[in-house]
Amino acid sequence: MEANEAKYNINGNINIKVVLNKVCYFPGENMTGRIQLISNKGFIQECKKFSEIIITITQISQYKYPGDAHDVIEKEVTTLMNSKMSFSDFIQIGEERAINIPFIVFI
């Protein structure tokens, strides 16, 4: 697991995995994939009865330009998706430990 992945995907009771349809996307494309929530303790059935989830996908771009005394670094943060959903909307028949949430985001 990479350092950045460990920062945002701490192994707790539910692990989060983002599965993309391809490795690289360019501006103007639709990024498609699914967010997979995997239960370690088997309590997803209880969560699906009442809980909601907020999913935010953020793109962080960093640009480096040569400057007079030193390089200039600019950072741009763009929210690509911010959705509030109910667990029960994504019940997978026969899946006791995982919920798959499909998404499409225009980048």
Chimera marker file (.cmm) of the C-alpha trace (Angstrom):
<marker_set name="trace">
<marker id="1" x="0.000" y="0.000" z="0.000" r="1" g="1" b="0" radius="0.5"/>
<marker id="2" x="1.400" y="3.384" z="-0.974" r="1" g="1" b="0" radius="0.5"/>
<marker id="3" x="1.781" y="6.119" z="1.654" r="1" g="1" b="0" radius="0.5"/>
<marker id="4" x="-0.993" y="8.280" z="0.193" r="1" g="1" b="0" radius="0.5"/>
<marker id="5" x="-3.328" y="5.291" z="-0.046" r="1" g="1" b="0" radius="0.5"/>
<marker id="6" x="-2.666" y="4.447" z="3.610" r="1" g="1" b="0" radius="0.5"/>
<marker id="7" x="-3.546" y="8.028" z="4.613" r="1" g="1" b="0" radius="0.5"/>
<marker id="8" x="-7.053" y="7.832" z="3.132" r="1" g="1" b="0" radius="0.5"/>
<marker id="9" x="-7.803" y="4.113" z="3.401" r="1" g="1" b="0" radius="0.5"/>
<marker id="10" x="-7.166" y="3.224" z="7.020" r="1" g="1" b="0" radius="0.5"/>
<marker id="11" x="-8.104" y="-0.398" z="7.627" r="1" g="1" b="0" radius="0.5"/>
<marker id="12" x="-10.967" y="-0.180" z="10.085" r="1" g="1" b="0" radius="0.5"/>
<marker id="13" x="-14.337" y="-1.892" z="10.097" r="1" g="1" b="0" radius="0.5"/>
<marker id="14" x="-14.982" y="-0.878" z="6.484" r="1" g="1" b="0" radius="0.5"/>
<marker id="15" x="-12.266" y="-0.736" z="3.818" r="1" g="1" b="0" radius="0.5"/>
<marker id="16" x="-12.698" y="1.545" z="0.797" r="1" g="1" b="0" radius="0.5"/>
<marker id="17" x="-11.442" y="0.554" z="-2.632" r="1" g="1" b="0" radius="0.5"/>
<marker id="18" x="-11.769" y="2.677" z="-5.789" r="1" g="1" b="0" radius="0.5"/>
<marker id="19" x="-11.868" y="0.592" z="-8.966" r="1" g="1" b="0" radius="0.5"/>
<marker id="20" x="-11.448" y="2.549" z="-12.217" r="1" g="1" b="0" radius="0.5"/>
<marker id="21" x="-12.195" y="1.313" z="-15.733" r="1" g="1" b="0" radius="0.5"/>
<marker id="22" x="-8.783" y="2.506" z="-16.952" r="1" g="1" b="0" radius="0.5"/>
<marker id="23" x="-5.542" y="3.862" z="-15.500" r="1" g="1" b="0" radius="0.5"/>
<marker id="24" x="-5.290" y="7.339" z="-17.024" r="1" g="1" b="0" radius="0.5"/>
<marker id="25" x="-7.973" y="9.923" z="-17.817" r="1" g="1" b="0" radius="0.5"/>
<marker id="26" x="-7.603" y="13.197" z="-19.723" r="1" g="1" b="0" radius="0.5"/>
<marker id="27" x="-9.517" y="16.489" z="-19.387" r="1" g="1" b="0" radius="0.5"/>
<marker id="28" x="-12.861" y="16.221" z="-21.141" r="1" g="1" b="0" radius="0.5"/>
<marker id="29" x="-13.270" y="12.489" z="-20.487" r="1" g="1" b="0" radius="0.5"/>
<marker id="30" x="-15.728" y="10.708" z="-18.234" r="1" g="1" b="0" radius="0.5"/>
<marker id="31" x="-13.973" y="8.894" z="-15.391" r="1" g="1" b="0" radius="0.5"/>
<marker id="32" x="-15.964" y="5.736" z="-14.700" r="1" g="1" b="0" radius="0.5"/>
<marker id="33" x="-15.614" y="3.090" z="-12.042" r="1" g="1" b="0" radius="0.5"/>
<marker id="34" x="-16.979" y="1.959" z="-8.717" r="1" g="1" b="0" radius="0.5"/>
<marker id="35" x="-16.333" y="2.553" z="-5.068" r="1" g="1" b="0" radius="0.5"/>
<marker id="36" x="-16.274" y="-0.703" z="-3.166" r="1" g="1" b="0" radius="0.5"/>
<marker id="37" x="-17.029" y="-0.732" z="0.569" r="1" g="1" b="0" radius="0.5"/>
<marker id="38" x="-15.865" y="-3.994" z="2.152" r="1" g="1" b="0" radius="0.5"/>
<marker id="39" x="-16.901" y="-4.942" z="5.678" r="1" g="1" b="0" radius="0.5"/>
<marker id="40" x="-14.384" y="-6.642" z="7.963" r="1" g="1" b="0" radius="0.5"/>
<marker id="41" x="-16.853" y="-7.353" z="10.739" r="1" g="1" b="0" radius="0.5"/>
<marker id="42" x="-20.035" y="-8.334" z="8.880" r="1" g="1" b="0" radius="0.5"/>
<marker id="43" x="-22.041" y="-5.337" z="10.102" r="1" g="1" b="0" radius="0.5"/>
<marker id="44" x="-22.878" y="-3.899" z="6.678" r="1" g="1" b="0" radius="0.5"/>
<marker id="45" x="-26.410" y="-5.384" z="6.812" r="1" g="1" b="0" radius="0.5"/>
<marker id="46" x="-27.183" y="-3.217" z="9.860" r="1" g="1" b="0" radius="0.5"/>
<marker id="47" x="-25.659" y="-0.117" z="8.265" r="1" g="1" b="0" radius="0.5"/>
<marker id="48" x="-27.717" y="-0.528" z="5.106" r="1" g="1" b="0" radius="0.5"/>
<marker id="49" x="-30.963" y="-0.212" z="7.061" r="1" g="1" b="0" radius="0.5"/>
<marker id="50" x="-30.468" y="3.378" z="8.115" r="1" g="1" b="0" radius="0.5"/>
<marker id="51" x="-27.088" y="4.859" z="7.259" r="1" g="1" b="0" radius="0.5"/>
<marker id="52" x="-26.151" y="7.344" z="4.585" r="1" g="1" b="0" radius="0.5"/>
<marker id="53" x="-22.784" y="7.936" z="3.022" r="1" g="1" b="0" radius="0.5"/>
<marker id="54" x="-21.253" y="11.073" z="1.531" r="1" g="1" b="0" radius="0.5"/>
<marker id="55" x="-18.808" y="10.408" z="-1.298" r="1" g="1" b="0" radius="0.5"/>
<marker id="56" x="-16.441" y="13.144" z="-2.413" r="1" g="1" b="0" radius="0.5"/>
<marker id="57" x="-13.935" y="12.734" z="-5.250" r="1" g="1" b="0" radius="0.5"/>
<marker id="58" x="-11.341" y="15.501" z="-5.331" r="1" g="1" b="0" radius="0.5"/>
<marker id="59" x="-8.722" y="16.182" z="-7.987" r="1" g="1" b="0" radius="0.5"/>
<marker id="60" x="-5.523" y="17.867" z="-6.800" r="1" g="1" b="0" radius="0.5"/>
<marker id="61" x="-3.321" y="19.380" z="-9.505" r="1" g="1" b="0" radius="0.5"/>
<marker id="62" x="0.084" y="20.891" z="-8.835" r="1" g="1" b="0" radius="0.5"/>
<marker id="63" x="1.940" y="23.087" z="-11.309" r="1" g="1" b="0" radius="0.5"/>
<marker id="64" x="5.577" y="24.173" z="-11.109" r="1" g="1" b="0" radius="0.5"/>
<marker id="65" x="6.818" y="27.247" z="-13.000" r="1" g="1" b="0" radius="0.5"/>
<marker id="66" x="10.315" y="28.718" z="-13.114" r="1" g="1" b="0" radius="0.5"/>
<marker id="67" x="10.499" y="32.008" z="-11.202" r="1" g="1" b="0" radius="0.5"/>
<marker id="68" x="13.098" y="34.738" z="-10.694" r="1" g="1" b="0" radius="0.5"/>
<marker id="69" x="14.499" y="33.630" z="-7.335" r="1" g="1" b="0" radius="0.5"/>
<marker id="70" x="12.921" y="30.173" z="-7.080" r="1" g="1" b="0" radius="0.5"/>
<marker id="71" x="10.316" y="27.984" z="-8.742" r="1" g="1" b="0" radius="0.5"/>
<marker id="72" x="6.676" y="28.942" z="-8.251" r="1" g="1" b="0" radius="0.5"/>
<marker id="73" x="4.362" y="26.105" z="-7.254" r="1" g="1" b="0" radius="0.5"/>
<marker id="74" x="0.617" y="26.483" z="-7.667" r="1" g="1" b="0" radius="0.5"/>
<marker id="75" x="-1.919" y="23.997" z="-6.384" r="1" g="1" b="0" radius="0.5"/>
<marker id="76" x="-5.454" y="23.614" z="-7.701" r="1" g="1" b="0" radius="0.5"/>
<marker id="77" x="-8.123" y="21.607" z="-5.860" r="1" g="1" b="0" radius="0.5"/>
<marker id="78" x="-11.278" y="20.657" z="-7.782" r="1" g="1" b="0" radius="0.5"/>
<marker id="79" x="-14.240" y="18.715" z="-6.392" r="1" g="1" b="0" radius="0.5"/>
<marker id="80" x="-15.339" y="16.317" z="-9.129" r="1" g="1" b="0" radius="0.5"/>
<marker id="81" x="-18.131" y="14.597" z="-7.213" r="1" g="1" b="0" radius="0.5"/>
<marker id="82" x="-19.934" y="15.236" z="-3.936" r="1" g="1" b="0" radius="0.5"/>
<marker id="83" x="-22.944" y="12.960" z="-3.420" r="1" g="1" b="0" radius="0.5"/>
<marker id="84" x="-25.023" y="11.933" z="-0.433" r="1" g="1" b="0" radius="0.5"/>
<marker id="85" x="-26.425" y="8.411" z="-0.788" r="1" g="1" b="0" radius="0.5"/>
<marker id="86" x="-28.132" y="5.764" z="1.262" r="1" g="1" b="0" radius="0.5"/>
<marker id="87" x="-26.459" y="2.381" z="1.775" r="1" g="1" b="0" radius="0.5"/>
<marker id="88" x="-29.766" y="0.698" z="0.918" r="1" g="1" b="0" radius="0.5"/>
<marker id="89" x="-29.618" y="2.103" z="-2.627" r="1" g="1" b="0" radius="0.5"/>
<marker id="90" x="-26.614" y="-0.133" z="-3.356" r="1" g="1" b="0" radius="0.5"/>
<marker id="91" x="-27.539" y="-3.494" z="-1.870" r="1" g="1" b="0" radius="0.5"/>
<marker id="92" x="-25.914" y="-6.222" z="-3.920" r="1" g="1" b="0" radius="0.5"/>
<marker id="93" x="-27.879" y="-9.485" z="-3.934" r="1" g="1" b="0" radius="0.5"/>
<marker id="94" x="-25.685" y="-12.244" z="-2.530" r="1" g="1" b="0" radius="0.5"/>
<marker id="95" x="-23.050" y="-9.804" z="-1.237" r="1" g="1" b="0" radius="0.5"/>
<marker id="96" x="-22.804" y="-9.945" z="2.543" r="1" g="1" b="0" radius="0.5"/>
<marker id="97" x="-19.486" y="-8.136" z="2.952" r="1" g="1" b="0" radius="0.5"/>
<marker id="98" x="-19.334" y="-5.623" z="0.082" r="1" g="1" b="0" radius="0.5"/>
<marker id="99" x="-21.275" y="-2.748" z="-1.441" r="1" g="1" b="0" radius="0.5"/>
<marker id="100" x="-20.381" y="-1.510" z="-4.930" r="1" g="1" b="0" radius="0.5"/>
<marker id="101" x="-21.249" y="2.092" z="-5.776" r="1" g="1" b="0" radius="0.5"/>
<marker id="102" x="-20.860" y="2.920" z="-9.480" r="1" g="1" b="0" radius="0.5"/>
<marker id="103" x="-19.901" y="6.453" z="-10.506" r="1" g="1" b="0" radius="0.5"/>
<marker id="104" x="-19.265" y="8.585" z="-13.588" r="1" g="1" b="0" radius="0.5"/>
<marker id="105" x="-17.428" y="11.889" z="-13.225" r="1" g="1" b="0" radius="0.5"/>
<marker id="106" x="-16.649" y="14.382" z="-15.998" r="1" g="1" b="0" radius="0.5"/>
<marker id="107" x="-13.054" y="15.628" z="-15.647" r="1" g="1" b="0" radius="0.5"/>
<link id1="1" id2="2" r="1" g="1" b="0" radius="0.2"/>
<link id1="2" id2="3" r="1" g="1" b="0" radius="0.2"/>
<link id1="3" id2="4" r="1" g="1" b="0" radius="0.2"/>
<link id1="4" id2="5" r="1" g="1" b="0" radius="0.2"/>
<link id1="5" id2="6" r="1" g="1" b="0" radius="0.2"/>
<link id1="6" id2="7" r="1" g="1" b="0" radius="0.2"/>
<link id1="7" id2="8" r="1" g="1" b="0" radius="0.2"/>
<link id1="8" id2="9" r="1" g="1" b="0" radius="0.2"/>
<link id1="9" id2="10" r="1" g="1" b="0" radius="0.2"/>
<link id1="10" id2="11" r="1" g="1" b="0" radius="0.2"/>
<link id1="11" id2="12" r="1" g="1" b="0" radius="0.2"/>
<link id1="12" id2="13" r="1" g="1" b="0" radius="0.2"/>
<link id1="13" id2="14" r="1" g="1" b="0" radius="0.2"/>
<link id1="14" id2="15" r="1" g="1" b="0" radius="0.2"/>
<link id1="15" id2="16" r="1" g="1" b="0" radius="0.2"/>
<link id1="16" id2="17" r="1" g="1" b="0" radius="0.2"/>
<link id1="17" id2="18" r="1" g="1" b="0" radius="0.2"/>
<link id1="18" id2="19" r="1" g="1" b="0" radius="0.2"/>
<link id1="19" id2="20" r="1" g="1" b="0" radius="0.2"/>
<link id1="20" id2="21" r="1" g="1" b="0" radius="0.2"/>
<link id1="21" id2="22" r="1" g="1" b="0" radius="0.2"/>
<link id1="22" id2="23" r="1" g="1" b="0" radius="0.2"/>
<link id1="23" id2="24" r="1" g="1" b="0" radius="0.2"/>
<link id1="24" id2="25" r="1" g="1" b="0" radius="0.2"/>
<link id1="25" id2="26" r="1" g="1" b="0" radius="0.2"/>
<link id1="26" id2="27" r="1" g="1" b="0" radius="0.2"/>
<link id1="27" id2="28" r="1" g="1" b="0" radius="0.2"/>
<link id1="28" id2="29" r="1" g="1" b="0" radius="0.2"/>
<link id1="29" id2="30" r="1" g="1" b="0" radius="0.2"/>
<link id1="30" id2="31" r="1" g="1" b="0" radius="0.2"/>
<link id1="31" id2="32" r="1" g="1" b="0" radius="0.2"/>
<link id1="32" id2="33" r="1" g="1" b="0" radius="0.2"/>
<link id1="33" id2="34" r="1" g="1" b="0" radius="0.2"/>
<link id1="34" id2="35" r="1" g="1" b="0" radius="0.2"/>
<link id1="35" id2="36" r="1" g="1" b="0" radius="0.2"/>
<link id1="36" id2="37" r="1" g="1" b="0" radius="0.2"/>
<link id1="37" id2="38" r="1" g="1" b="0" radius="0.2"/>
<link id1="38" id2="39" r="1" g="1" b="0" radius="0.2"/>
<link id1="39" id2="40" r="1" g="1" b="0" radius="0.2"/>
<link id1="40" id2="41" r="1" g="1" b="0" radius="0.2"/>
<link id1="41" id2="42" r="1" g="1" b="0" radius="0.2"/>
<link id1="42" id2="43" r="1" g="1" b="0" radius="0.2"/>
<link id1="43" id2="44" r="1" g="1" b="0" radius="0.2"/>
<link id1="44" id2="45" r="1" g="1" b="0" radius="0.2"/>
<link id1="45" id2="46" r="1" g="1" b="0" radius="0.2"/>
<link id1="46" id2="47" r="1" g="1" b="0" radius="0.2"/>
<link id1="47" id2="48" r="1" g="1" b="0" radius="0.2"/>
<link id1="48" id2="49" r="1" g="1" b="0" radius="0.2"/>
<link id1="49" id2="50" r="1" g="1" b="0" radius="0.2"/>
<link id1="50" id2="51" r="1" g="1" b="0" radius="0.2"/>
<link id1="51" id2="52" r="1" g="1" b="0" radius="0.2"/>
<link id1="52" id2="53" r="1" g="1" b="0" radius="0.2"/>
<link id1="53" id2="54" r="1" g="1" b="0" radius="0.2"/>
<link id1="54" id2="55" r="1" g="1" b="0" radius="0.2"/>
<link id1="55" id2="56" r="1" g="1" b="0" radius="0.2"/>
<link id1="56" id2="57" r="1" g="1" b="0" radius="0.2"/>
<link id1="57" id2="58" r="1" g="1" b="0" radius="0.2"/>
<link id1="58" id2="59" r="1" g="1" b="0" radius="0.2"/>
<link id1="59" id2="60" r="1" g="1" b="0" radius="0.2"/>
<link id1="60" id2="61" r="1" g="1" b="0" radius="0.2"/>
<link id1="61" id2="62" r="1" g="1" b="0" radius="0.2"/>
<link id1="62" id2="63" r="1" g="1" b="0" radius="0.2"/>
<link id1="63" id2="64" r="1" g="1" b="0" radius="0.2"/>
<link id1="64" id2="65" r="1" g="1" b="0" radius="0.2"/>
<link id1="65" id2="66" r="1" g="1" b="0" radius="0.2"/>
<link id1="66" id2="67" r="1" g="1" b="0" radius="0.2"/>
<link id1="67" id2="68" r="1" g="1" b="0" radius="0.2"/>
<link id1="68" id2="69" r="1" g="1" b="0" radius="0.2"/>
<link id1="69" id2="70" r="1" g="1" b="0" radius="0.2"/>
<link id1="70" id2="71" r="1" g="1" b="0" radius="0.2"/>
<link id1="71" id2="72" r="1" g="1" b="0" radius="0.2"/>
<link id1="72" id2="73" r="1" g="1" b="0" radius="0.2"/>
<link id1="73" id2="74" r="1" g="1" b="0" radius="0.2"/>
<link id1="74" id2="75" r="1" g="1" b="0" radius="0.2"/>
<link id1="75" id2="76" r="1" g="1" b="0" radius="0.2"/>
<link id1="76" id2="77" r="1" g="1" b="0" radius="0.2"/>
<link id1="77" id2="78" r="1" g="1" b="0" radius="0.2"/>
<link id1="78" id2="79" r="1" g="1" b="0" radius="0.2"/>
<link id1="79" id2="80" r="1" g="1" b="0" radius="0.2"/>
<link id1="80" id2="81" r="1" g="1" b="0" radius="0.2"/>
<link id1="81" id2="82" r="1" g="1" b="0" radius="0.2"/>
<link id1="82" id2="83" r="1" g="1" b="0" radius="0.2"/>
<link id1="83" id2="84" r="1" g="1" b="0" radius="0.2"/>
<link id1="84" id2="85" r="1" g="1" b="0" radius="0.2"/>
<link id1="85" id2="86" r="1" g="1" b="0" radius="0.2"/>
<link id1="86" id2="87" r="1" g="1" b="0" radius="0.2"/>
<link id1="87" id2="88" r="1" g="1" b="0" radius="0.2"/>
<link id1="88" id2="89" r="1" g="1" b="0" radius="0.2"/>
<link id1="89" id2="90" r="1" g="1" b="0" radius="0.2"/>
<link id1="90" id2="91" r="1" g="1" b="0" radius="0.2"/>
<link id1="91" id2="92" r="1" g="1" b="0" radius="0.2"/>
<link id1="92" id2="93" r="1" g="1" b="0" radius="0.2"/>
<link id1="93" id2="94" r="1" g="1" b="0" radius="0.2"/>
<link id1="94" id2="95" r="1" g="1" b="0" radius="0.2"/>
<link id1="95" id2="96" r="1" g="1" b="0" radius="0.2"/>
<link id1="96" id2="97" r="1" g="1" b="0" radius="0.2"/>
<link id1="97" id2="98" r="1" g="1" b="0" radius="0.2"/>
<link id1="98" id2="99" r="1" g="1" b="0" radius="0.2"/>
<link id1="99" id2="100" r="1" g="1" b="0" radius="0.2"/>
<link id1="100" id2="101" r="1" g="1" b="0" radius="0.2"/>
<link id1="101" id2="102" r="1" g="1" b="0" radius="0.2"/>
<link id1="102" id2="103" r="1" g="1" b="0" radius="0.2"/>
<link id1="103" id2="104" r="1" g="1" b="0" radius="0.2"/>
<link id1="104" id2="105" r="1" g="1" b="0" radius="0.2"/>
<link id1="105" id2="106" r="1" g="1" b="0" radius="0.2"/>
<link id1="106" id2="107" r="1" g="1" b="0" radius="0.2"/>
</marker_set>
